[in-house]
Amino acid sequence: MGSGQVTDWQGKNVTVAGLGVSGIPAAKVLHGLGAKVTVVNDGDDARARAQAAELEAWAEAARSASVRAGGGRRAGITVRLGDGATLPEGTELIVTAPGWKPDKPLFSAAHEAGVPVWGDVELAWRLRGPDAAPWLAVTGTNGKTTTVQMLASILKAAGLRTAAVGNIGISLLDAVLGEEQYDVLAVELSSYQLHWAPSLRAHSAAVLNLAPDHLDWHGSMEAYAKDKGRIYEGNRVACVYNVADKATEDLVREADVEEGCRAIGFTLGTPGPSQLGVVEGILVDRAFVENRQKNAQELAEVADVNPPAPHNIANALAAAALARAYGVPPKAVRDGLRAFTPDAHRIAHVADVDGVAYVDDSKATNTHAAEASLAAYESIVWIAGGLAKGAVFDELVAKSAKRLRAAVLIGADRALIREALARHAPEVPVVDLDRTDTGAMLAAVQEAKRLAQPGDTVLLAPACASMDMFANYNQRGDVFAEAVRELGAGA
């Protein structure tokens, strides 16, 4: 395909893989550019049929409006349900939903036919105008959303027109093609999105951390890391990495960047030159200052980070590094961090009951996130369990054992955590709730209250997905918070 100008799209046969949050907007954008769009979708259920009917009706209305405006007749949008494997005849480009696995037959057929495959992020990148806002991009196994939101808050505090986009907020296509003008974009990117975005070139980018995740999609840890590392390709100013996670630094070393692009580390310890870190409760910059061998710039206090848990301070440092790479002044870092409020279910303090703090980190859906959450507290009654998705819990339990007062286990795969506790923390009392209904959460909170002592934290950090018992992690956190409120009412 061509450079992405509108004339390149007239009459082009483009196949969109997947009806959903990215596929439908991509189909509409491509149709508006004059492409002949075919949408293929594996499913043929009632929801898919309703989405298909709505999309085809939208295209017909758009086509009629074009004729009335004297713009000529456009092709409609064809939707093929129940067949996501066959390459439609004449396809010149596939634009895929990010979740479609690379080993699907559709992509094998495209490869054999020499047809390129883009994701919606790649499409957005190609459709940017000549004066488009640069992208400050963030990926990592955990912390992406929080870091991007912190970054957007810092950029706004500097008076810049910005938005948190990508895997959160408004879609990148809307940000690139909408009427709103931006100075710079804070972009969250998943490993799926990066896999399908070969020409993306960010101003600066960060990989926050790397831990095993989505390996069923990528096939191996090596492939997963490689896709994460794509975010550094072609960076112009800074590749931001986690000093405590050597794998992120290795990705910087392997990246092909523009001349003059710098490697910038962030650390919870004292920073070296070209790093951001923490000194006596102060977030400091030794990267974007004159004479960084000797000088450091104060940016904010640890107390300005909400919440000031270690992993969240790391998120703040990564956000600050990207903002500083863009030229944001120190005061904006402080003001932006102070103004930031984290989303629900991310290490959120629910209530104190009888001297015990109750904290909802339902978003900790894997072992890496749960480890970071557990590291934030000294004495914990841990509520954990759910769908393990192939995870193992030995390392998590071994690292966290000294912090555990007790554990209350729920969910389908709780036995895996119970067995890890027996191996690595045999002295920790364990309550195993043999139930997977939503009422189990109230019982878990009641058991946690019985086990907790004043000064303890009852922490919901499940280290597992929620779908065995709940619609999503949001509902799980809501049910936990409601159970805590019932405790408080009866206290």
Number of C-alpha atoms within 10 A of each C-alpha: 11 9 11 16 13 14 13 14 20 16 15 20 20 22 28 29 30 27 26 13 10 23 22 20 17 28 28 18 18 24 25 18 19 20 25 22 27 20 27 26 20 15 16 14 10 9 11 19 16 11 15 23 13 13 22 16 14 15 22 16 13 19 21 16 15 15 13 11 9 9 11 11 14 22 15 21 24 17 23 19 18 13 15 21 16 14 19 19 8 11 19 17 19 24 25 28 24 23 16 17 17 17 11 12 14 21 23 16 15 19 12 8 12 11 18 15 23 24 27 25 29 22 24 23 22 19 17 19 12 6 7 16 18 18 22 28 29 30 27 21 21 24 21 25 24 20 29 31 27 31 34 28 26 32 31 19 21 19 11 16 16 21 24 25 24 26 19 16 14 12 19 26 22 16 22 21 15 9 8 10 13 15 15 20 27 27 29 27 25 19 26 21 23 23 25 26 25 18 16 20 22 23 23 27 34 32 31 26 23 20 17 15 21 16 14 12 16 20 13 14 16 12 15 23 24 18 21 27 27 26 31 28 22 21 25 19 21 27 32 31 27 25 21 16 15 12 18 24 21 13 22 24 14 13 17 14 20 15 10 10 16 19 17 27 27 33 21 18 14 15 21 18 18 19 25 33 28 23 15 10 11 16 31 25 28 25 27 20 15 11 11 16 12 10 14 22 17 18 24 26 19 22 15 20 26 19 19 15 19 17 20 23 25 25 25 30 32 30 34 32 32 28 24 22 22 19 12 20 16 20 14 22 31 21 19 25 27 19 17 19 14 18 12 15 24 21 26 20 17 17 17 18 17 14 13 18 20 27 24 27 27 31 26 26 23 24 24 20 23 25 19 20 25 27 16 17 16 14 21 30 30 25 25 25 28 24 21 23 15 12 16 15 20 19 14 21 24 14 14 20 19 13 19 21 22 22 25 26 26 28 28 19 21 22 16 17 27 22 14 18 22 16 13 18 21 13 13 17 16 19 17 17 16 13 15 18 12 17 13 19 28 18 16 24 26 16 18 24 20 10 19 21 18 12 14 21 26 29 28 33 29 31 29 29 23 24 15 18 22 18 10 14 21 17 17 25 26 15 18 28 24 16 19 26 17 14 18 13 9 8 8
